[in-house]
Amino acid sequence: MVDKVVMNGDQLEYEIENQNTPPELRADWPLPSFDARDWAKAFCKTAKGKGLDIDEGWMLSWFAASLMRGFDEANARIAQRVSAAVS
């Protein structure tokens, strides 16, 4: 049984085919992840393939801050809608 959220038929087929594939080897990695370590690792791997050597620790701090900022913005928007609805 697939315990993933199914977006459409193509996604279901992809999830079934890749259910035993380690996350780092999936074609959609790191898109489903909210872990800054995954994003930093993928970014540095891509940069290295383009001849750039970027410090993964530095990128970890950048992605952690970026992901948290997105989380904070989403929560602020939700709080604003709730506040407007109860006013």
PyMOL commands that set and color helices and strands:
alter all, ss='L'
color gray80, all
select helices_A, chain A and resi 9-17+23-25+36-49+56-86
alter helices_A, ss='H'
color red, helices_A
deselect
rebuild
show_as cartoon
